[in-house]
Amino acid sequence: MHFPLLSDIVIILGASVLIILVFQKIKLPPIIGLLVTGVVVGPQGLSLIKAKHEVELLSEIGVIFLLFVIGIEFSLKNLASIKKEVLIGGSVQVGITILVTALVSHFVGLSWEQAVFLGFLFSLSSTAIVLNLLQANGEITAPHGLLSVAILIFQDIIVVPMMLLVPILAGESENMSSTLVWLLIKVAGVVLLIIVLTNYVVPYILKQVVQTRSRELFILTTVVICFATAWLTSSIGLSLALGAFFAGMIISESDYSHQATANIIPFHQIFISFFFVSIGMLLDVQFVFDNILYVILLTLSVTITKSIIVGFAVIMLRYPLRTVILTALSIFQVGEFAFLLANTSMQYELLPDNVYQYFLATSIVSMGMTPLLFKFAHQLTDLLVKVPGAKRLEPQTIAPDTRISLAEELNDHLVIIGYGINGKNLARAARNADIPYRIVELNAKTVKSAKAEGEQIYFGDATEESILKHLFVHKARVVVIAISDPKATKKIVSQIRGLSKTVYVIVRTRFVKEIQENLQAGADEVIPEEFETSIEIFSKVLSKYLIPAQEIQSFIDLIRSQNYEMFRNPGHLTARQNGVHLDIPDATFVSLPVIQSTNKIVGKTLRESDLREKYNINVIAIKREEKFISHVRPDEVIAQGDTLYVFGTNEAVSQLSQHICP
């Protein structure tokens, strides 16, 4: 049996593996590798692909899975927590980008419809690339990381209505207003159906499927819901992708959304590969070489303009200049959803072929630039904030209602930089201990709510020397830096050391690899969450092995004194160094509920049940309802529902457990 598509699948996936492997070595994103694979195996490259139409069909399935996963991850609750950044930042960035692009494009000869659509394309950034780089650099929770994510969320959502507008922009309807009204009616009808399915139908179906404990049936049901909803929207004149997005939203409201995502991801990864390869196959390499100067100029124009617009959106949210620049340098590129949107428009021939080629070339180059700019973003930011006149773009660094009066001079106090979980706990402890303290935080919303609760908190960017002077860091006894931006942390430490050589600086970091860098910058103590969590877990483990608390604490002190070298190099440290002896007995202390009514224990005294003789077990205490019996007498009667606190060997405890709580 001849199956021509099979050879094309092998070629595409095989070439993708090789090219992505090379790209990973040079720190380029996999998406670029897939696009380049399309160029190499496509008609403009080696012409290895014969079944082009079938590959395009596979890419359509990839689009369905892509929007399905986006729909599953769509959460109104999560959006509510950053609604200001999403709605204001996202709408300003997307709206102004569309407006500027449309005006310039129309000026150079495109129709208004084409110009607006080109604005749609250039307004979108790469969620996949940016999130991957933010996570890799530990900056996902930094201010610029959160802002980037917020704007990307808005872009991911707005792409759905953009897709609905493509047929209208392509002139598929003579009466645009009636078409738009009819479109809204269709969408409203689908949304109503989705609400019914979400609340009544799908939860019941999924519950029945889950009760079968069949993973295969669950996967099949999830895929059927996805494709059925996509087919439904397609049959009434809406897009397949919109249906997939709605299907994802249906699943997202169930209790099984996480498992559904885990099951779909492998399909999503495979089929989305075909989508990006098919996009790369459309790129005319000869056209790019013939117009290389225009491609470079257009790419620079798009990235610089988009960066300025992103910066303006962040300034409107009243963030410091440093955060403005870092956010602008994160989402300046054109993203994967722009390819999705462009692919949707191809059937309507909305863009001229030469414009489409310019778009493809510009998008691929801008995506390729992203890792490079990410690498030098902080150095570039340090240069840009020193440009004459740049400070005029800085919003009021300390808001009027949170301004620190210079007359309020502090001395021998605690300065807390960052008001996350660690900052809040530290402030609470300082307040209870009557230690004078001040907090500086970059999130204006956090500052406002904490200030309303009477907290000594101020808005400001601690990387700025003027803010540290306002907080009298040079007269403080201790400064604790508890923020999620590793590069900003090192800069703050350096700034503090420029003001004071005596203040004790404690830094909280995420990873142990950041210890040495912060110590070299001037920190006195660096506490990495990564290994402090490991220490906490290990101390619990040792306590379960009945190691004395003093021995556990000595071991922990030893690990910390060696800068966590034991975790980094297992052969570096042993438990017996420095007199630490961990003699682990074969015994344990556990609580066992008495839930078996037909046995020889319930209703009998401890003497009658003879647990010590039969099971080699000692009953230390008994919990009965709300009463805790710590002094257990031999004539104490064991009742059903009691909880026995017992001490004995692991084997003995296991035998007793099987007898009284099977």
C-alpha positions as CSV (number, residue, x, y, z in Angstrom):
1,M,0.0,0.0,0.0
2,H,1.5,3.3,-1.1
3,F,1.1,6.2,1.4
4,P,2.8,9.3,0.0
5,L,2.1,11.5,3.0
6,L,4.0,9.2,5.3
7,S,7.4,10.0,3.6
8,D,6.6,13.8,3.9
9,I,5.8,13.4,7.6
10,V,9.1,11.5,8.1
11,I,11.0,14.3,6.2
12,I,9.3,17.1,8.1
13,L,9.7,15.6,11.6
14,G,13.2,14.3,10.9
15,A,14.5,17.6,9.5
16,S,12.8,19.4,12.4
17,V,14.6,17.3,15.0
18,L,18.0,18.0,13.4
19,I,17.4,21.7,12.8
20,I,15.9,22.4,16.3
21,L,18.8,20.5,17.9
22,V,21.3,22.8,16.2
23,F,19.2,25.8,17.1
24,Q,19.1,24.7,20.8
25,K,22.9,24.7,20.8
26,I,23.0,28.3,19.7
27,K,20.1,29.3,22.0
28,L,17.4,30.0,19.4
29,P,13.8,29.1,20.0
30,P,12.2,25.9,18.6
31,I,9.7,27.9,16.7
32,I,12.4,29.5,14.6
33,G,13.7,26.0,13.9
34,L,10.3,24.8,12.6
35,L,10.0,27.9,10.4
36,V,13.5,27.3,9.0
37,T,12.6,23.6,8.5
38,G,9.7,24.7,6.3
39,V,12.1,26.9,4.3
40,V,14.6,24.1,3.8
41,V,12.2,21.3,2.8
42,G,9.7,23.5,1.0
43,P,9.4,24.5,-2.6
44,Q,11.9,27.4,-2.2
45,G,14.5,25.1,-0.6
46,L,15.2,21.5,-1.4
47,S,11.6,20.8,-2.6
48,L,11.4,17.5,-0.6
49,I,7.6,17.8,0.2
50,K,5.2,16.5,-2.4
51,A,1.9,16.3,-0.5
52,K,1.6,20.1,0.2
53,H,-2.2,20.0,0.5
54,E,-2.1,17.2,3.0
55,V,0.5,19.0,5.1
56,E,-1.7,22.1,5.1
57,L,-4.6,19.9,6.5
58,L,-2.3,18.6,9.3
59,S,-1.4,22.3,10.0
60,E,-5.1,23.1,10.3
61,I,-5.4,20.4,13.0
62,G,-2.4,22.0,14.7
63,V,-4.3,25.3,14.7
64,I,-7.3,23.6,16.3
65,F,-5.2,22.1,19.1
66,L,-3.4,25.4,19.6
67,L,-6.6,27.4,20.2
68,F,-8.0,24.5,22.2
69,V,-5.1,24.7,24.7
70,I,-5.4,28.5,24.8
71,G,-9.1,28.1,25.7
72,I,-8.3,25.6,28.5
73,E,-5.8,27.9,30.0
74,F,-8.1,30.9,29.7
75,S,-9.2,31.9,33.2
76,L,-11.4,34.8,34.2
77,K,-10.2,34.4,37.8
78,N,-6.6,34.8,36.8
79,L,-7.4,37.7,34.6
80,A,-9.1,39.5,37.5
81,S,-5.9,39.6,39.5
82,I,-4.1,41.6,36.8
83,K,-7.1,43.1,35.0
84,K,-5.6,46.6,34.9
85,E,-2.4,45.5,33.3
86,V,-4.2,43.2,30.9
87,L,-7.0,45.6,29.8
88,I,-5.1,48.9,29.9
89,G,-1.7,47.7,28.9
90,G,-2.9,45.3,26.3
91,S,-5.6,47.5,24.7
92,V,-3.2,50.5,24.5
93,Q,-0.4,48.4,22.9
94,V,-2.7,46.6,20.4
95,G,-4.8,49.6,19.6
96,I,-2.0,52.0,18.9
97,T,0.0,49.4,17.0
98,I,-2.9,48.8,14.7
99,L,-3.5,52.6,14.3
100,V,0.1,53.4,13.5
101,T,0.6,50.4,11.1
102,A,-2.7,51.2,9.3
103,L,-1.8,54.8,8.8
104,V,1.7,54.1,7.5
105,S,0.5,51.1,5.3
106,H,-2.3,53.2,3.8
107,F,0.2,56.0,3.1
108,V,2.5,53.6,1.1
109,G,-0.4,52.4,-1.1
110,L,-2.4,49.6,0.7
111,S,-6.2,49.9,1.0
112,W,-7.6,50.6,4.4
113,E,-8.8,47.0,4.8
114,Q,-5.3,45.7,4.0
115,A,-3.7,48.3,6.2
116,V,-5.9,47.5,9.2
117,F,-5.2,43.8,8.8
118,L,-1.5,44.4,8.6
119,G,-1.9,46.3,11.9
120,F,-3.6,43.2,13.3
121,L,-0.5,41.1,12.4
122,F,2.1,43.5,13.7
123,S,0.3,44.1,17.0
124,L,0.8,40.4,18.1
125,S,3.9,39.2,19.9
126,S,5.3,35.7,20.6
127,T,3.8,34.2,23.8
128,A,5.8,31.0,23.4
129,I,9.2,32.6,23.0
130,V,8.8,35.4,25.6
131,L,7.4,33.1,28.3
132,N,10.2,30.6,27.7
133,L,12.9,33.3,28.0
134,L,11.3,34.9,31.1
135,Q,11.1,31.5,32.9
136,A,14.7,30.6,31.8
137,N,16.0,33.9,33.3
138,G,13.9,33.7,36.4
139,E,12.1,36.9,35.5
140,I,8.5,35.7,35.1
141,T,7.4,37.2,38.4
142,A,9.6,40.4,38.0
143,P,7.6,43.6,37.3
144,H,8.5,43.6,33.6
145,G,7.8,39.9,33.4
146,L,4.3,40.3,34.9
147,L,3.6,43.2,32.5
148,S,4.8,41.2,29.5
149,V,2.6,38.3,30.5
150,A,-0.4,40.6,31.0
151,I,-0.1,42.2,27.5
152,L,0.5,38.8,25.9
153,I,-2.7,37.5,27.5
154,F,-4.6,40.4,26.0
155,Q,-3.1,39.6,22.6
156,D,-3.9,35.9,22.8
157,I,-7.5,36.8,23.6
158,I,-7.9,39.6,21.0
159,V,-6.7,37.3,18.2
160,V,-10.1,35.5,18.3
161,P,-12.2,38.6,17.3
162,M,-9.5,39.5,14.9
163,M,-10.1,36.2,13.1
164,L,-13.8,36.9,12.9
165,L,-13.2,40.2,11.3
166,V,-10.9,38.8,8.5
167,P,-13.8,37.9,6.1
168,I,-15.3,41.4,6.6
169,L,-12.0,43.1,5.9
170,A,-11.6,40.9,2.8
171,G,-14.8,42.3,1.4
172,E,-16.8,39.1,1.5
173,S,-19.9,41.1,2.3
174,E,-21.3,44.1,0.4
175,N,-23.2,45.3,3.5
176,M,-20.6,45.4,6.2
177,S,-22.9,46.6,9.0
178,S,-25.5,43.8,8.5
179,T,-22.7,41.2,8.2
180,L,-21.2,42.4,11.5
181,V,-24.6,42.3,13.2
182,W,-25.3,38.8,11.9
183,L,-21.8,37.8,13.0
184,L,-22.5,39.1,16.5
185,I,-25.8,37.2,16.6
186,K,-24.0,33.9,15.6
187,V,-21.3,34.5,18.2
188,A,-24.0,35.2,20.9
189,G,-25.8,32.0,19.9
190,V,-22.6,30.0,20.2
191,V,-21.8,31.6,23.5
192,L,-25.2,30.7,24.8
193,L,-24.8,27.1,23.7
194,I,-21.3,27.0,25.3
195,I,-22.8,28.2,28.6
196,V,-25.4,25.4,28.5
197,L,-22.7,22.8,27.6
198,T,-20.3,24.1,30.3
199,N,-22.8,24.1,33.1
200,Y,-25.0,21.0,32.4
201,V,-23.8,18.7,29.6
202,V,-20.0,18.4,29.6
203,P,-19.5,18.1,33.4
204,Y,-21.9,15.2,33.4
205,I,-20.3,13.5,30.4
206,L,-16.8,13.9,31.9
207,K,-17.9,12.7,35.3
208,Q,-19.2,9.5,33.7
209,V,-16.0,9.1,31.7
210,V,-13.7,9.6,34.6
211,Q,-15.6,7.0,36.7
212,T,-14.6,4.4,34.1
213,R,-10.9,5.1,35.0
214,S,-10.0,4.7,31.3
215,R,-7.3,7.1,30.2
216,E,-8.0,6.2,26.5
217,L,-11.7,7.0,26.9
218,F,-10.9,10.3,28.6
219,I,-8.5,11.4,25.8
220,L,-11.0,10.3,23.1
221,T,-13.8,12.3,24.8
222,T,-11.7,15.4,25.1
223,V,-10.7,15.3,21.4
224,V,-14.3,14.7,20.4
225,I,-15.5,17.8,22.4
226,C,-12.7,19.8,20.7
227,F,-13.4,18.8,17.1
228,A,-17.2,18.7,17.5
229,T,-17.3,22.3,18.8
230,A,-14.9,23.4,16.0
231,W,-17.1,21.7,13.4
232,L,-20.2,23.3,14.9
233,T,-18.8,26.9,14.5
234,S,-17.4,26.1,11.1
235,S,-20.9,24.9,9.9
236,I,-22.5,28.2,10.8
237,G,-19.9,30.3,9.0
238,L,-17.5,30.9,11.9
239,S,-13.9,29.7,12.0
240,L,-12.6,26.3,13.2
241,A,-10.2,28.0,15.5
242,L,-12.9,29.9,17.2
243,G,-14.8,26.7,17.9
244,A,-11.6,25.1,19.3
245,F,-11.1,28.1,21.6
246,F,-14.7,27.8,22.9
247,A,-14.2,24.0,23.4
248,G,-11.2,24.8,25.5
249,M,-13.2,27.2,27.6
250,I,-15.8,24.5,28.1
251,I,-13.2,22.1,29.5
252,S,-11.5,24.8,31.5
253,E,-14.5,25.2,33.8
254,S,-14.6,21.5,34.7
255,D,-12.6,19.8,37.4
256,Y,-10.6,17.9,34.8
257,S,-9.0,20.7,32.9
258,H,-5.5,20.0,34.0
259,Q,-5.7,16.4,33.0
260,A,-7.2,17.4,29.7
261,T,-4.3,19.8,29.0
262,A,-1.8,17.1,29.9
263,N,-3.5,14.6,27.5
264,I,-3.8,17.1,24.6
265,I,-0.3,18.6,24.8
266,P,1.5,15.8,22.9
267,F,-1.1,16.1,20.0
268,H,-0.7,19.9,20.2
269,Q,3.1,19.7,19.9
270,I,3.1,17.4,16.9
271,F,0.4,19.1,14.9
272,I,1.5,22.6,15.6
273,S,4.9,21.6,14.3
274,F,3.3,21.0,10.9
275,F,1.6,24.5,11.1
276,F,4.9,26.3,11.6
277,V,6.7,24.2,9.0
278,S,3.9,25.0,6.5
279,I,4.4,28.7,7.2
280,G,8.1,28.4,6.5
281,M,7.3,26.7,3.2
282,L,5.5,29.8,2.1
283,L,8.6,32.0,2.5
284,D,10.2,33.0,-0.8
285,V,13.9,32.9,0.0
286,Q,14.8,34.5,-3.3
287,F,12.4,37.4,-2.6
288,V,14.1,37.9,0.7
289,F,17.6,38.0,-0.8
290,D,16.5,40.3,-3.6
291,N,15.0,42.7,-1.1
292,I,17.3,42.2,1.9
293,L,17.8,45.9,2.5
294,Y,14.1,46.6,2.7
295,V,13.5,43.5,4.9
296,I,16.2,44.8,7.4
297,L,14.8,48.3,7.4
298,L,11.2,47.1,7.8
299,T,12.2,44.8,10.7
300,L,14.0,47.6,12.5
301,S,11.1,49.9,11.9
302,V,8.6,47.4,13.2
303,T,10.6,46.4,16.3
304,I,11.5,50.0,17.3
305,T,8.0,51.3,16.7
306,K,6.5,48.4,18.6
307,S,8.9,48.9,21.5
308,I,8.0,52.5,21.8
309,I,4.3,51.7,21.8
310,V,4.8,49.0,24.4
311,G,6.8,51.5,26.5
312,F,4.1,54.1,26.2
313,A,1.5,51.5,27.4
314,V,3.6,50.7,30.5
315,I,4.2,54.4,31.2
316,M,0.4,54.8,31.3
317,L,0.3,52.1,34.0
318,R,2.8,54.4,36.0
319,Y,5.7,52.0,36.2
320,P,9.3,53.2,36.5
321,L,11.5,53.8,33.5
322,R,13.6,50.7,34.0
323,T,10.5,48.5,34.0
324,V,9.2,50.3,30.9
325,I,12.3,49.6,28.9
326,L,12.7,46.0,30.0
327,T,9.0,45.3,29.0
328,A,9.5,47.0,25.7
329,L,12.6,44.9,25.0
330,S,10.6,41.7,25.8
331,I,7.6,41.9,23.5
332,F,8.9,43.9,20.5
333,Q,8.7,40.9,18.1
334,V,5.9,39.6,15.8
335,G,4.5,36.4,17.2
336,E,3.1,33.0,16.2
337,F,-0.5,34.1,16.4
338,A,0.3,36.6,13.6
339,F,1.1,33.5,11.4
340,L,-2.2,32.0,12.4
341,L,-4.1,35.2,11.5
342,A,-2.2,35.5,8.2
343,N,-2.9,31.9,7.4
344,T,-6.6,32.6,7.9
345,S,-6.5,35.5,5.5
346,M,-4.8,33.5,2.7
347,Q,-8.1,32.0,1.4
348,Y,-9.5,35.5,1.0
349,E,-6.3,36.8,-0.7
350,L,-6.4,39.8,1.6
351,L,-2.7,40.8,1.3
352,P,-0.7,41.1,-1.9
353,D,1.9,38.4,-2.3
354,N,4.9,40.8,-1.9
355,V,3.4,42.3,1.3
356,Y,2.9,38.8,2.6
357,Q,6.5,37.9,1.9
358,Y,7.7,41.1,3.7
359,F,5.5,40.1,6.7
360,L,6.9,36.6,6.8
361,A,10.5,37.7,6.6
362,T,10.1,40.5,9.2
363,S,8.3,38.2,11.6
364,I,11.0,35.5,11.4
365,V,13.9,37.9,11.8
366,S,12.2,39.7,14.7
367,M,11.6,36.4,16.5
368,G,15.2,35.4,15.9
369,M,16.4,38.7,17.4
370,T,14.5,38.1,20.7
371,P,16.9,35.8,22.5
372,L,19.8,38.1,21.6
373,L,18.1,41.2,23.0
374,F,16.9,39.3,26.1
375,K,20.5,38.4,26.8
376,F,21.6,42.1,26.8
377,A,18.3,43.7,27.9
378,H,19.6,44.8,31.4
379,Q,22.8,46.2,30.1
380,L,20.9,48.1,27.3
381,T,18.4,49.3,29.9
382,D,21.2,50.7,32.1
383,L,22.5,52.7,29.1
384,L,19.0,54.0,28.0
385,V,18.0,55.2,31.5
386,K,21.1,57.5,31.4
387,V,20.2,59.1,28.1
388,P,19.7,62.8,28.6
389,G,16.0,63.6,29.0
390,A,15.1,60.0,29.6
391,K,14.2,60.8,33.2
392,R,11.4,63.0,32.0
393,L,9.5,59.9,31.0
394,E,9.8,58.6,34.5
395,P,6.5,58.7,36.4
396,Q,6.3,60.0,39.9
397,T,8.6,57.5,41.5
398,I,7.1,58.0,44.9
399,A,3.4,58.7,44.8
400,P,2.1,61.8,46.7
401,D,0.2,59.7,49.2
402,T,3.2,57.4,49.8
403,R,6.0,60.0,49.7
404,I,8.7,59.7,52.4
405,S,9.3,63.0,54.2
406,L,13.0,63.9,54.5
407,A,12.1,65.4,57.9
408,E,11.1,61.8,59.0
409,E,14.7,60.8,59.4
410,L,15.2,57.1,60.4
411,N,18.1,55.4,62.1
412,D,19.0,51.8,63.0
413,H,15.9,50.6,61.2
414,L,15.0,47.6,58.9
415,V,14.4,48.2,55.2
416,I,12.4,45.6,53.3
417,I,12.6,45.7,49.5
418,G,9.7,43.9,48.0
419,Y,6.3,43.1,49.6
420,G,5.6,39.6,48.4
421,I,5.0,36.7,50.8
422,N,8.5,37.0,52.3
423,G,8.2,40.8,52.7
424,K,4.8,40.5,54.3
425,N,5.9,37.9,56.8
426,L,9.1,39.9,57.7
427,A,7.1,43.1,58.2
428,R,4.6,41.3,60.4
429,A,7.5,39.8,62.5
430,A,9.2,43.2,62.7
431,R,6.0,44.9,63.8
432,N,5.4,42.3,66.6
433,A,9.0,42.7,67.8
434,D,8.7,46.5,67.8
435,I,11.5,46.9,65.2
436,P,11.2,50.1,63.2
437,Y,11.0,49.3,59.5
438,R,10.1,50.7,56.1
439,I,9.0,48.8,52.9
440,V,9.6,49.8,49.3
441,E,7.5,48.1,46.6
442,L,7.2,48.6,42.8
443,N,3.6,47.5,42.4
444,A,1.4,50.5,42.9
445,K,-1.7,48.5,43.6
446,T,0.1,46.5,46.3
447,V,1.3,49.7,47.9
448,K,-2.1,51.3,47.9
449,S,-3.8,48.3,49.5
450,A,-1.0,47.8,52.1
451,K,-1.0,51.6,52.9
452,A,-4.8,51.4,53.5
453,E,-4.1,48.8,56.1
454,G,-1.6,51.1,57.9
455,E,1.6,49.5,56.6
456,Q,4.8,51.5,56.4
457,I,5.2,51.0,52.7
458,Y,6.2,53.3,49.9
459,F,6.1,53.1,46.1
460,G,9.5,53.2,44.3
461,D,12.2,51.4,42.3
462,A,14.9,50.3,44.7
463,T,17.5,50.2,41.9
464,E,17.4,54.0,42.0
465,E,19.9,55.5,44.4
466,S,17.5,58.4,45.2
467,I,14.9,55.9,46.5
468,L,17.4,54.2,48.8
469,K,18.5,57.6,50.1
470,H,14.8,58.5,50.9
471,L,14.6,55.3,52.9
472,F,17.8,56.2,54.8
473,V,19.5,52.9,53.8
474,H,22.9,54.4,54.9
475,K,21.5,54.6,58.5
476,A,19.7,51.3,58.6
477,R,20.9,48.3,60.5
478,V,19.5,45.6,58.1
479,V,18.3,45.6,54.5
480,V,16.4,42.6,53.2
481,I,15.9,42.3,49.4
482,A,13.0,40.0,48.6
483,I,12.1,40.6,45.0
484,S,11.9,38.2,42.0
485,D,14.2,40.0,39.6
486,P,17.8,38.6,39.9
487,K,19.5,41.3,37.9
488,A,17.7,44.1,39.7
489,T,18.6,42.4,43.0
490,K,22.3,42.6,42.2
491,K,22.0,46.2,41.1
492,I,20.2,47.1,44.4
493,V,23.0,45.4,46.4
494,S,25.6,47.4,44.5
495,Q,23.7,50.7,45.1
496,I,23.4,49.9,48.8
497,R,27.1,49.3,49.1
498,G,27.7,52.6,47.4
499,L,25.8,54.3,50.2
500,S,26.9,52.2,53.1
501,K,29.6,49.6,53.9
502,T,28.2,48.7,57.3
503,V,24.5,48.0,56.7
504,Y,23.8,44.2,56.9
505,V,22.3,43.1,53.5
506,I,20.3,39.9,53.3
507,V,19.2,38.7,49.9
508,R,16.5,36.2,49.0
509,T,17.0,34.5,45.7
510,R,15.3,31.7,43.8
511,F,18.4,29.7,42.8
512,V,21.6,28.7,44.5
513,K,23.6,29.7,41.5
514,E,22.9,33.3,42.4
515,I,24.6,33.1,45.8
516,Q,28.1,33.9,44.6
517,E,27.1,36.8,42.3
518,N,25.2,38.5,45.1
519,L,28.0,38.0,47.6
520,Q,30.5,39.5,45.2
521,A,28.1,42.5,44.7
522,G,28.2,43.1,48.5
523,A,25.5,41.0,50.1
524,D,26.3,39.7,53.6
525,E,24.0,36.7,53.4
526,V,22.1,35.1,50.5
527,I,19.2,32.7,51.1
528,P,18.1,30.7,48.1
529,E,14.6,29.4,48.1
530,E,15.6,26.5,46.0
531,F,17.7,24.8,48.7
532,E,16.0,26.2,51.7
533,T,12.9,24.3,50.6
534,S,15.2,21.2,50.2
535,I,16.5,21.8,53.8
536,E,13.0,22.1,55.1
537,I,11.9,18.8,53.4
538,F,15.1,17.0,54.6
539,S,14.6,18.2,58.2
540,K,11.1,16.7,58.1
541,V,12.5,13.4,56.7
542,L,15.2,13.3,59.5
543,S,12.6,13.9,62.2
544,K,10.5,11.0,60.9
545,Y,13.6,8.9,61.3
546,L,13.7,10.1,65.0
547,I,16.9,12.0,64.7
548,P,17.3,14.3,67.7
549,A,16.4,17.9,66.9
550,Q,19.8,19.1,68.0
551,E,21.5,16.8,65.5
552,I,19.2,18.0,62.7
553,Q,19.9,21.6,63.5
554,S,23.7,20.9,63.5
555,F,23.4,19.3,60.1
556,I,21.4,22.2,58.7
557,D,23.9,24.7,60.1
558,L,26.7,22.7,58.4
559,I,24.9,22.7,55.0
560,R,24.3,26.5,55.2
561,S,27.9,27.2,56.3
562,Q,29.1,25.4,53.2
563,N,26.9,27.5,51.0
564,Y,24.7,24.4,50.2
565,E,27.6,22.6,48.6
566,M,26.2,19.2,49.7
567,F,23.2,19.7,47.4
568,R,25.4,21.0,44.5
569,N,28.1,18.3,44.9
570,P,26.8,15.2,46.7
571,G,30.4,13.9,47.3
572,H,31.4,17.2,49.1
573,L,29.8,16.7,52.5
574,T,28.8,13.8,54.7
575,A,26.7,13.6,57.7
576,R,29.6,12.7,60.0
577,Q,31.7,15.8,59.3
578,N,32.2,18.2,62.2
579,G,30.9,15.7,64.7
580,V,27.4,15.2,63.2
581,H,26.3,11.6,63.8
582,L,23.0,10.5,62.2
583,D,22.3,7.1,63.8
584,I,19.0,6.2,62.2
585,P,17.0,3.6,64.2
586,D,14.5,1.2,62.7
587,A,11.6,2.8,64.4
588,T,8.9,5.3,63.7
589,F,6.2,7.4,65.5
590,V,2.8,7.6,63.7
591,S,-0.9,8.1,64.3
592,L,-3.3,5.3,63.4
593,P,-7.1,5.7,63.2
594,V,-9.2,2.8,64.6
595,I,-11.8,2.2,61.9
596,Q,-12.3,-1.6,62.0
597,S,-15.2,-2.6,64.3
598,T,-14.7,-6.4,64.2
599,N,-11.3,-7.0,65.8
600,K,-9.8,-7.9,69.1
601,I,-8.8,-4.3,70.0
602,V,-12.1,-2.3,70.0
603,G,-13.8,-2.4,73.3
604,K,-10.8,-3.9,75.1
605,T,-8.3,-2.3,77.5
606,L,-4.7,-1.8,76.4
607,R,-3.8,-4.6,78.9
608,E,-6.3,-7.0,77.3
609,S,-5.4,-6.2,73.7
610,D,-1.7,-6.7,74.7
611,L,-0.4,-4.6,71.8
612,R,3.1,-4.4,73.2
613,E,3.5,-8.2,73.3
614,K,1.6,-9.0,70.1
615,Y,2.9,-6.2,67.8
616,N,5.9,-4.8,69.7
617,I,4.1,-1.5,69.8
618,N,3.9,1.2,72.5
619,V,0.8,3.4,72.6
620,I,2.0,6.9,73.6
621,A,-1.3,8.8,73.4
622,I,-4.9,8.5,72.3
623,K,-7.1,11.1,70.6
624,R,-10.9,10.6,71.2
625,E,-13.2,13.1,69.5
626,E,-11.9,16.4,70.9
627,K,-10.2,14.9,73.9
628,F,-6.4,14.2,73.8
629,I,-5.3,11.5,76.3
630,S,-1.6,11.9,76.9
631,H,-1.3,9.8,80.0
632,V,-2.4,6.4,78.8
633,R,-3.1,3.8,81.6
634,P,-3.2,0.0,81.0
635,D,-6.9,-0.1,81.8
636,E,-7.8,2.5,79.1
637,V,-10.4,1.1,76.7
638,I,-9.9,1.5,73.0
639,A,-13.0,2.7,71.2
640,Q,-13.9,2.7,67.5
641,G,-13.0,6.1,66.0
642,D,-10.0,6.6,68.3
643,T,-6.7,7.7,66.9
644,L,-3.7,5.9,68.5
645,Y,-0.3,7.5,68.6
646,V,2.1,4.6,68.5
647,F,5.9,4.0,68.5
648,G,7.5,0.9,67.1
649,T,9.5,-0.6,64.2
650,N,8.3,0.1,60.7
651,E,7.3,-3.6,60.2
652,A,5.3,-3.7,63.5
653,V,3.5,-0.4,62.7
654,S,2.6,-1.8,59.3
655,Q,1.2,-5.0,60.7
656,L,-0.9,-3.1,63.3
657,S,-2.1,-0.6,60.6
658,Q,-3.4,-3.5,58.4
659,H,-5.3,-4.9,61.4
660,I,-7.1,-1.8,62.7
661,C,-7.4,0.5,59.6
662,P,-7.3,-1.8,56.5
